[in-house]
Amino acid sequence: MQTTTSSPASYDLEARWRPDDDAGPVCGYTFRGNACPKSGAHYCEPRADRVVTFFARMLVHVKGPLVRTPFLLLDWQEFEIIRPLFGEVQWSSEWGTYARRYRIAYIVVARKNGKSEIAAAIQLYMLVGDDEESAEVYCLAPETRALRADLTWGPIGDLQPGDELVGFDENVPDGQHRRSLQPATVTSVDRVMQPCYRVTLTDGRTVVASANHRWLAKNCAGSNTVRWLTTDSMAPGSLIRDLGPAWENDETYGGGYLSGVFDGEASFHRGERSGYRISFAQLPGKVMDRTRQLMEERGYPISKNRHQGSGVANFSLTGLSECFRFLGSVRPVRLLANARSWWAGKAMRTGWAEVASVEFLGEREVVALGTSTKTLFAEGLASHNCAAKDTKQAGKVFEPALRMTQLSPALSKRLVHNKNARRLIDEKSGSHYEILTADAEGELGHNPHAFNLDEVLSQPDGSMWEAMTTAAGARLQELLYATTTETDDDSSFGADLIDEAEKTQEDPARAPHVFAFVRKLPHSQDELDRLRERFPGHPHLPVSLDPFDEANWKWPNPALDQFKSRDAMRRQALDARNDPAKENGFRQFQTNQRVQQKFRWMPMHLYRASGGDANDIWLRPDYHRDRLRGRPAWAGFDLAARSDLTAWCTLIPEDRWIHALWRFWLPEAALRELDKKNDDKFSKWVKQGWIVATPGPVVDYEQIYTDVARDAEDFDLLAADCDVWSSAPVIQRIENDTGLWEIEAYKNDFSSMTLGMNELMALVKTGRFLHHGNPVAEFCFDSVEVRKAPYNPDLIRPDKPERGKVGKRIDGVPAAAMACNAMLREPYEDTGPAERPKIVISSRGRSA
């Protein structure tokens, strides 16, 4: 197998984009006598040298043809990943020193290009080579009792998969104000060694749990924030949701008496205000008196007798905890048989237990318990389950790191491997590297110095990545990075992350703290042109879009001919050619293509730069609107999304320029969900006036008609195009309010949208499109993907995102494209005489 690479001379590290920031003194970082003379944001060669040297001297390859040989970085690994990733620095006024600029990194290449091995090497450097003290490079004791579904308590060490427990909602369901009780099934039971604490409550109860075990709690009595807190984050005064102490079966004569009389004369009640209640009814006399006496002797807080007109008296036992204690200890057969339907799916009304002390015990054996609800009650306390959910993928990075440690004379002496905890410990610095579970909330409370998410396409959602990235920030130069191959699910977290990586690689200024190394075979000629513009002269750029052309393989497979076999790839390509069912797999895993007919469309660096100085940024939607008043204009609109974002775009010519002005409307009911998925951007845009939020669950069309009529007053509207699904009454009302000569309605399909989309792209690429920095429009253009027609790759249309699943919105783009269609159809110099306006339903849409 060949081992040749391109010359290091082709990698100009000084030419990389970096912020224009000259803050800070001379760097002066020195490694092996080489001191960095630069200042401000710069590439620090000695820092990069140190990392490269660490790899070569401390680490070895653990698989493939280079196994057991020193980890000498290949040119693409060294000059395109490791040196820029660790060498780019910027002055930190907070810490008073230079620190790495990149805090987040994305490495996206095809399969078998050494992602896991280089990730393992980075983790080991971050653990022992990065001069970080107490770096984090990332259950319950067996005798702890859990509440079973039959309302008895049993040690979790005795539980088996399939056993039923009382659980509750892990999170507050959407549209509700509190969690509900739920039946929970045990899904797994394992025993592991973990650092443990003894938590003592003010009522004398104790429970032993691992440091990262979670409890539904709040930090103190004055706090209103209830959340999942880890054992090691709690302190005296912390409050935990509580059912009360575990109870025993009441096998006394009195217990049997209560069981019998309640089975005959009691009933369940539950109300929104009154909560859980068991009522007992009986004629006044010895039975009633004896029953009250036995209840009071056992400490049950019963109400006074209430006398009914029939002569019957009754009293009630109220409160979830007391009702459960009664049923679980006295065990009336009839009531127990019907109890589940009384509590399952109903509000979780519990009290609080106060923490008196938290004592570290060292490592103990604990039970890692998995439940279907991810919750249970442990010694009465509301607890998260403690099972490690999915550590298999993380092990693909941890195992190479462990093997590197074992084969390195220096690291094998320095690092301790805790097999049970799957942890590498550096006792010298107090740091550790461990596998985390895939349970994001279970990993809250970490303070990571380094975190790797391997094969993002295997992640069910972005909760783990969000948990780690939001936990970072308390260290000088943490590094959180994802290594992955392309996904085939365009609505997944993996797709969003890879899309963001591509955008950052194309336009580094959008996120100066993010490093992106993305090697994918492009889908379109436009994508290929952008690659050539971004990487001029790179020796491995694709020459075409053909996945079976060997000249295109090196770009998505930088390790090809080094430790990835070309012959093996040829065999896979042949299989894919001969069997169409295998082609998608070849494209995804070997050429790193997203297997679909759609692709990201707008080069955002060109969009932002379009118009140059002429594209002045407007501080509000009507900032310089007056200077355009009276000019001819064309409009495009898509008002079909009654319960979501809708858009109207007006194009206004001025000399060689085309001004684009948008109006956006959004019902207030949709605002919260869009904010949740977009860091509250939509609320900010509403406050700034870029979006008009209308009351209620659907957009207020009267507001739309008013705003559109204003555009008709301000500009000479020559023509407008719209989505046919905007409905005929809406179109007719706009026609009446604007006096348009012609509104053409059609479906947003390939034949209808291609011309307008191409014209819109041409305006951007020639620098004639003046968007004036409209932030909502920029968000739409940054989000939009287009789909190619399967029967003709030259035809395209915008691909509408799944509104219920993702936070992306593109409405400003089709509105602008339809305005371009109107502009091409009714050019300014060819406008006809004023006649009675009419509606034309295009043959491309439905017939009139």
Solvent accessible surface area in square Angstrom, and as a share of the most:
residue,aa,sasa,rsa
1,M,135,0.60
2,Q,118,0.53
3,T,91,0.53
4,T,101,0.59
5,T,50,0.29
6,S,18,0.11
7,S,64,0.41
8,P,60,0.38
9,A,94,0.73
10,S,60,0.39
11,Y,26,0.10
12,D,91,0.47
13,L,20,0.10
14,E,93,0.42
15,A,76,0.59
16,R,73,0.26
17,W,93,0.33
18,R,47,0.17
19,P,22,0.14
20,D,156,0.81
21,D,44,0.23
22,D,128,0.66
23,A,47,0.36
24,G,30,0.29
25,P,77,0.48
26,V,97,0.56
27,C,21,0.12
28,G,39,0.37
29,Y,58,0.22
30,T,75,0.44
31,F,44,0.18
32,R,160,0.58
33,G,74,0.71
34,N,58,0.30
35,A,54,0.42
36,C,2,0.01
37,P,104,0.65
38,K,61,0.26
39,S,57,0.36
40,G,1,0.01
41,A,14,0.11
42,H,8,0.04
43,Y,10,0.04
44,C,0,0.00
45,E,83,0.37
46,P,3,0.02
47,R,35,0.13
48,A,0,0.00
49,D,31,0.16
50,R,63,0.23
51,V,3,0.01
52,V,25,0.14
53,T,27,0.16
54,F,21,0.09
55,F,0,0.00
56,A,27,0.21
57,R,176,0.64
58,M,53,0.24
59,L,1,0.01
60,V,25,0.14
61,H,9,0.04
62,V,21,0.12
63,K,115,0.49
64,G,47,0.45
65,P,91,0.57
66,L,54,0.27
67,V,66,0.38
68,R,151,0.55
69,T,56,0.32
70,P,72,0.45
71,F,1,0.01
72,L,114,0.57
73,L,19,0.09
74,L,30,0.15
75,D,24,0.13
76,W,12,0.04
77,Q,5,0.02
78,E,24,0.11
79,F,35,0.15
80,E,17,0.08
81,I,1,0.00
82,I,0,0.00
83,R,28,0.10
84,P,0,0.00
85,L,1,0.00
86,F,3,0.01
87,G,0,0.00
88,E,0,0.00
89,V,0,0.00
90,Q,46,0.21
91,W,67,0.23
92,S,19,0.12
93,S,102,0.66
94,E,150,0.67
95,W,123,0.43
96,G,45,0.44
97,T,51,0.30
98,Y,10,0.04
99,A,2,0.01
100,R,11,0.04
101,R,11,0.04
102,Y,10,0.04
103,R,56,0.21
104,I,29,0.15
105,A,0,0.00
106,Y,14,0.05
107,I,3,0.01
108,V,0,0.00
109,V,2,0.01
110,A,0,0.00
111,R,80,0.29
112,K,152,0.64
113,N,1,0.01
114,G,15,0.15
115,K,13,0.06
116,S,23,0.15
117,E,13,0.06
118,I,5,0.02
119,A,0,0.00
120,A,0,0.00
121,A,0,0.00
122,I,0,0.00
123,Q,2,0.01
124,L,0,0.00
125,Y,9,0.03
126,M,1,0.00
127,L,5,0.02
128,V,16,0.09
129,G,6,0.05
130,D,11,0.06
131,D,109,0.57
132,E,31,0.14
133,E,120,0.54
134,S,62,0.40
135,A,0,0.00
136,E,37,0.16
137,V,0,0.00
138,Y,9,0.03
139,C,16,0.10
140,L,0,0.00
141,A,6,0.05
142,P,28,0.18
143,E,117,0.52
144,T,5,0.03
145,R,74,0.27
146,A,0,0.00
147,L,0,0.00
148,R,73,0.27
149,A,15,0.11
150,D,70,0.36
151,L,1,0.01
152,T,22,0.13
153,W,26,0.09
154,G,1,0.01
155,P,48,0.30
156,I,0,0.00
157,G,15,0.15
158,D,94,0.49
159,L,3,0.02
160,Q,110,0.49
161,P,80,0.50
162,G,49,0.47
163,D,51,0.26
164,E,78,0.35
165,L,0,0.00
166,V,0,0.00
167,G,0,0.00
168,F,0,0.00
169,D,26,0.13
170,E,31,0.14
171,N,73,0.38
172,V,62,0.35
173,P,41,0.26
174,D,128,0.66
175,G,83,0.80
176,Q,97,0.43
177,H,181,0.81
178,R,108,0.39
179,R,31,0.11
180,S,11,0.07
181,L,0,0.00
182,Q,49,0.22
183,P,46,0.29
184,A,1,0.00
185,T,51,0.29
186,V,2,0.01
187,T,78,0.46
188,S,36,0.24
189,V,42,0.24
190,D,79,0.41
191,R,120,0.44
192,V,41,0.23
193,M,58,0.26
194,Q,24,0.11
195,P,23,0.14
196,C,0,0.00
197,Y,44,0.17
198,R,75,0.28
199,V,0,0.00
200,T,35,0.20
201,L,4,0.02
202,T,86,0.50
203,D,84,0.44
204,G,55,0.53
205,R,35,0.13
206,T,69,0.40
207,V,6,0.04
208,V,19,0.11
209,A,0,0.00
210,S,0,0.00
211,A,19,0.14
212,N,53,0.27
213,H,5,0.02
214,R,6,0.02
215,W,1,0.00
216,L,2,0.01
217,A,0,0.00
218,K,24,0.10
219,N,72,0.37
220,C,63,0.37
221,A,80,0.62
222,G,71,0.68
223,S,26,0.17
224,N,145,0.74
225,T,80,0.47
226,V,49,0.28
227,R,112,0.41
228,W,10,0.03
229,L,7,0.04
230,T,8,0.05
231,T,0,0.00
232,D,76,0.39
233,S,59,0.38
234,M,9,0.04
235,A,51,0.39
236,P,95,0.59
237,G,21,0.20
238,S,3,0.02
239,L,20,0.10
240,I,0,0.00
241,R,56,0.20
242,D,12,0.06
243,L,3,0.02
244,G,15,0.14
245,P,78,0.49
246,A,16,0.13
247,W,19,0.07
248,E,122,0.55
249,N,75,0.38
250,D,32,0.17
251,E,149,0.67
252,T,80,0.46
253,Y,168,0.64
254,G,6,0.06
255,G,1,0.01
256,G,45,0.43
257,Y,53,0.20
258,L,0,0.00
259,S,18,0.11
260,G,48,0.46
261,V,27,0.15
262,F,0,0.00
263,D,29,0.15
264,G,55,0.53
265,E,81,0.36
266,A,7,0.05
267,S,49,0.32
268,F,42,0.18
269,H,69,0.31
270,R,97,0.35
271,G,26,0.25
272,E,150,0.67
273,R,238,0.87
274,S,68,0.44
275,G,4,0.04
276,Y,1,0.01
277,R,67,0.25
278,I,1,0.01
279,S,13,0.08
280,F,0,0.00
281,A,35,0.27
282,Q,39,0.17
283,L,106,0.53
284,P,76,0.48
285,G,34,0.33
286,K,181,0.77
287,V,63,0.36
288,M,1,0.01
289,D,89,0.46
290,R,84,0.31
291,T,0,0.00
292,R,45,0.16
293,Q,85,0.38
294,L,5,0.02
295,M,0,0.00
296,E,95,0.43
297,E,108,0.48
298,R,58,0.21
299,G,51,0.49
300,Y,9,0.03
301,P,73,0.46
302,I,26,0.13
303,S,36,0.23
304,K,171,0.72
305,N,48,0.24
306,R,163,0.59
307,H,127,0.57
308,Q,92,0.41
309,G,91,0.88
310,S,87,0.56
311,G,35,0.34
312,V,40,0.23
313,A,0,0.00
314,N,22,0.11
315,F,1,0.01
316,S,11,0.07
317,L,1,0.00
318,T,59,0.34
319,G,33,0.31
320,L,4,0.02
321,S,29,0.19
322,E,45,0.20
323,C,0,0.00
324,F,0,0.00
325,R,62,0.23
326,F,0,0.00
327,L,0,0.00
328,G,0,0.00
329,S,8,0.05
330,V,8,0.05
331,R,61,0.22
332,P,0,0.00
333,V,115,0.66
334,R,102,0.37
335,L,2,0.01
336,L,38,0.19
337,A,85,0.66
338,N,74,0.38
339,A,4,0.03
340,R,90,0.33
341,S,86,0.55
342,W,13,0.05
343,W,1,0.00
344,A,24,0.18
345,G,39,0.37
346,K,59,0.25
347,A,23,0.18
348,M,9,0.04
349,R,63,0.23
350,T,20,0.11
351,G,35,0.33
352,W,88,0.31
353,A,7,0.05
354,E,76,0.34
355,V,1,0.01
356,A,42,0.33
357,S,49,0.31
358,V,39,0.22
359,E,89,0.40
360,F,118,0.49
361,L,36,0.18
362,G,20,0.19
363,E,74,0.33
364,R,99,0.36
365,E,81,0.36
366,V,0,0.00
367,V,0,0.00
368,A,5,0.04
369,L,0,0.00
370,G,3,0.03
371,T,8,0.05
372,S,70,0.45
373,T,26,0.15
374,K,66,0.28
375,T,0,0.00
376,L,0,0.00
377,F,0,0.00
378,A,0,0.00
379,E,19,0.09
380,G,0,0.00
381,L,1,0.00
382,A,0,0.00
383,S,0,0.00
384,H,1,0.00
385,N,13,0.07
386,C,13,0.08
387,A,13,0.10
388,A,61,0.47
389,K,98,0.42
390,D,65,0.34
391,T,29,0.17
392,K,159,0.67
393,Q,23,0.10
394,A,35,0.27
395,G,5,0.05
396,K,102,0.43
397,V,4,0.02
398,F,2,0.01
399,E,75,0.34
400,P,12,0.07
401,A,0,0.00
402,L,19,0.09
403,R,93,0.34
404,M,0,0.00
405,T,6,0.04
406,Q,94,0.42
407,L,38,0.19
408,S,2,0.02
409,P,103,0.65
410,A,46,0.35
411,L,0,0.00
412,S,52,0.34
413,K,177,0.75
414,R,78,0.29
415,L,11,0.06
416,V,69,0.40
417,H,69,0.31
418,N,26,0.13
419,K,162,0.69
420,N,86,0.44
421,A,9,0.07
422,R,79,0.29
423,R,35,0.13
424,L,0,0.00
425,I,44,0.22
426,D,0,0.00
427,E,128,0.58
428,K,161,0.68
429,S,14,0.09
430,G,46,0.44
431,S,1,0.00
432,H,34,0.15
433,Y,7,0.03
434,E,15,0.07
435,I,18,0.09
436,L,16,0.08
437,T,27,0.16
438,A,21,0.16
439,D,12,0.06
440,A,9,0.07
441,E,48,0.22
442,G,12,0.11
443,E,4,0.02
444,L,68,0.34
445,G,71,0.68
446,H,27,0.12
447,N,47,0.24
448,P,0,0.00
449,H,0,0.00
450,A,0,0.00
451,F,9,0.04
452,N,20,0.10
453,L,10,0.05
454,D,6,0.03
455,E,17,0.08
456,V,0,0.00
457,L,51,0.25
458,S,52,0.34
459,Q,29,0.13
460,P,112,0.70
461,D,70,0.36
462,G,20,0.19
463,S,46,0.30
464,M,8,0.03
465,W,23,0.08
466,E,109,0.49
467,A,8,0.07
468,M,0,0.00
469,T,36,0.21
470,T,100,0.58
471,A,32,0.25
472,A,23,0.18
473,G,56,0.54
474,A,67,0.52
475,R,21,0.08
476,L,41,0.20
477,Q,24,0.11
478,E,11,0.05
479,L,0,0.00
480,L,3,0.02
481,Y,0,0.00
482,A,0,0.00
483,T,0,0.00
484,T,0,0.00
485,T,0,0.00
486,E,0,0.00
487,T,6,0.03
488,D,91,0.47
489,D,67,0.35
490,D,30,0.16
491,S,36,0.23
492,S,26,0.17
493,F,38,0.16
494,G,1,0.01
495,A,0,0.00
496,D,54,0.28
497,L,10,0.05
498,I,0,0.00
499,D,9,0.05
500,E,55,0.25
501,A,0,0.00
502,E,41,0.18
503,K,20,0.08
504,T,3,0.01
505,Q,18,0.08
506,E,27,0.12
507,D,20,0.11
508,P,31,0.20
509,A,53,0.41
510,R,71,0.26
511,A,12,0.10
512,P,49,0.31
513,H,83,0.37
514,V,13,0.08
515,F,4,0.01
516,A,15,0.12
517,F,4,0.02
518,V,3,0.02
519,R,8,0.03
520,K,24,0.10
521,L,2,0.01
522,P,6,0.04
523,H,41,0.18
524,S,6,0.04
525,Q,94,0.42
526,D,29,0.15
527,E,26,0.11
528,L,2,0.01
529,D,62,0.32
530,R,17,0.06
531,L,26,0.13
532,R,96,0.35
533,E,99,0.44
534,R,82,0.30
535,F,35,0.14
536,P,107,0.67
537,G,76,0.73
538,H,28,0.12
539,P,72,0.45
540,H,33,0.15
541,L,27,0.13
542,P,2,0.01
543,V,86,0.49
544,S,36,0.23
545,L,55,0.27
546,D,59,0.30
547,P,7,0.05
548,F,34,0.14
549,D,50,0.26
550,E,59,0.26
551,A,54,0.42
552,N,0,0.00
553,W,4,0.01
554,K,28,0.12
555,W,3,0.01
556,P,0,0.00
557,N,0,0.00
558,P,6,0.04
559,A,0,0.00
560,L,0,0.00
561,D,24,0.12
562,Q,8,0.04
563,F,42,0.17
564,K,13,0.06
565,S,35,0.22
566,R,53,0.19
567,D,78,0.40
568,A,31,0.24
569,M,1,0.00
570,R,108,0.39
571,R,150,0.55
572,Q,77,0.34
573,A,7,0.06
574,L,105,0.52
575,D,68,0.35
576,A,2,0.01
577,R,142,0.52
578,N,111,0.57
579,D,51,0.27
580,P,107,0.67
581,A,89,0.69
582,K,105,0.45
583,E,48,0.21
584,N,83,0.43
585,G,31,0.30
586,F,8,0.03
587,R,59,0.22
588,Q,12,0.05
589,F,58,0.24
590,Q,18,0.08
591,T,1,0.00
592,N,0,0.00
593,Q,3,0.01
594,R,7,0.03
595,V,30,0.17
596,Q,36,0.16
597,Q,94,0.42
598,K,22,0.09
599,F,15,0.06
600,R,23,0.08
601,W,11,0.04
602,M,1,0.00
603,P,0,0.00
604,M,4,0.02
605,H,51,0.23
606,L,47,0.23
607,Y,0,0.00
608,R,84,0.31
609,A,66,0.51
610,S,3,0.02
611,G,10,0.10
612,G,50,0.48
613,D,151,0.78
614,A,36,0.28
615,N,11,0.06
616,D,43,0.23
617,I,105,0.53
618,W,7,0.03
619,L,126,0.63
620,R,118,0.43
621,P,46,0.29
622,D,62,0.32
623,Y,70,0.27
624,H,68,0.30
625,R,15,0.05
626,D,96,0.50
627,R,115,0.42
628,L,0,0.00
629,R,109,0.40
630,G,57,0.55
631,R,80,0.29
632,P,19,0.12
633,A,0,0.00
634,W,8,0.03
635,A,0,0.00
636,G,0,0.00
637,F,0,0.00
638,D,7,0.03
639,L,1,0.01
640,A,36,0.28
641,A,22,0.17
642,R,128,0.47
643,S,69,0.44
644,D,14,0.07
645,L,0,0.00
646,T,0,0.00
647,A,0,0.00
648,W,0,0.00
649,C,0,0.00
650,T,0,0.00
651,L,0,0.00
652,I,0,0.00
653,P,27,0.17
654,E,39,0.18
655,D,138,0.71
656,R,124,0.45
657,W,57,0.20
658,I,9,0.05
659,H,1,0.00
660,A,2,0.01
661,L,18,0.09
662,W,14,0.05
663,R,42,0.15
664,F,3,0.01
665,W,0,0.00
666,L,0,0.00
667,P,0,0.00
668,E,87,0.39
669,A,66,0.51
670,A,16,0.12
671,L,30,0.15
672,R,187,0.68
673,E,76,0.34
674,L,2,0.01
675,D,15,0.08
676,K,119,0.51
677,K,71,0.30
678,N,16,0.08
679,D,126,0.65
680,D,88,0.46
681,K,81,0.34
682,F,0,0.00
683,S,29,0.18
684,K,102,0.43
685,W,15,0.05
686,V,37,0.21
687,K,176,0.74
688,Q,88,0.39
689,G,36,0.34
690,W,21,0.08
691,I,3,0.02
692,V,54,0.31
693,A,26,0.20
694,T,4,0.02
695,P,100,0.63
696,G,34,0.33
697,P,93,0.58
698,V,64,0.37
699,V,3,0.02
700,D,56,0.29
701,Y,27,0.10
702,E,96,0.43
703,Q,62,0.27
704,I,0,0.00
705,Y,20,0.08
706,T,87,0.51
707,D,16,0.08
708,V,1,0.00
709,A,25,0.19
710,R,97,0.35
711,D,3,0.02
712,A,24,0.19
713,E,144,0.65
714,D,11,0.06
715,F,8,0.03
716,D,75,0.39
717,L,20,0.10
718,L,17,0.09
719,A,0,0.00
720,A,0,0.00
721,D,0,0.00
722,C,0,0.00
723,D,2,0.01
724,V,4,0.02
725,W,165,0.58
726,S,3,0.02
727,S,46,0.29
728,A,31,0.24
729,P,93,0.58
730,V,13,0.08
731,I,0,0.00
732,Q,88,0.39
733,R,89,0.32
734,I,1,0.00
735,E,21,0.09
736,N,108,0.55
737,D,53,0.27
738,T,21,0.12
739,G,48,0.46
740,L,1,0.00
741,W,61,0.22
742,E,22,0.10
743,I,0,0.00
744,E,15,0.07
745,A,0,0.00
746,Y,0,0.00
747,K,86,0.36
748,N,23,0.12
749,D,44,0.23
750,F,24,0.10
751,S,68,0.44
752,S,0,0.00
753,M,0,0.00
754,T,15,0.08
755,L,109,0.54
756,G,0,0.00
757,M,0,0.00
758,N,74,0.38
759,E,41,0.18
760,L,0,0.00
761,M,18,0.08
762,A,44,0.34
763,L,1,0.00
764,V,3,0.02
765,K,96,0.41
766,T,78,0.45
767,G,19,0.18
768,R,78,0.28
769,F,0,0.00
770,L,2,0.01
771,H,6,0.03
772,H,4,0.02
773,G,18,0.17
774,N,11,0.05
775,P,34,0.21
776,V,0,0.00
777,A,0,0.00
778,E,47,0.21
779,F,29,0.12
780,C,0,0.00
781,F,2,0.01
782,D,19,0.10
783,S,12,0.08
784,V,0,0.00
785,E,16,0.07
786,V,0,0.00
787,R,65,0.24
788,K,34,0.14
789,A,2,0.02
790,P,105,0.66
791,Y,151,0.57
792,N,53,0.27
793,P,88,0.55
794,D,109,0.56
795,L,41,0.20
796,I,16,0.08
797,R,62,0.22
798,P,6,0.04
799,D,16,0.08
800,K,95,0.40
801,P,31,0.19
802,E,90,0.40
803,R,73,0.27
804,G,75,0.72
805,K,132,0.56
806,V,16,0.09
807,G,11,0.11
808,K,40,0.17
809,R,9,0.03
810,I,7,0.04
811,D,5,0.03
812,G,0,0.00
813,V,0,0.00
814,P,1,0.01
815,A,0,0.00
816,A,0,0.00
817,A,0,0.00
818,M,0,0.00
819,A,0,0.00
820,C,0,0.00
821,N,8,0.04
822,A,0,0.00
823,M,21,0.09
824,L,72,0.36
825,R,69,0.25
826,E,29,0.13
827,P,39,0.25
828,Y,118,0.45
829,E,141,0.63
830,D,96,0.50
831,T,57,0.33
832,G,47,0.46
833,P,98,0.61
834,A,108,0.84
835,E,103,0.46
836,R,210,0.77
837,P,31,0.20
838,K,102,0.43
839,I,50,0.25
840,V,49,0.28
841,I,25,0.13
842,S,8,0.05
843,S,115,0.74
844,R,85,0.31
845,G,17,0.17
846,R,99,0.36
847,S,97,0.63
848,A,122,0.95
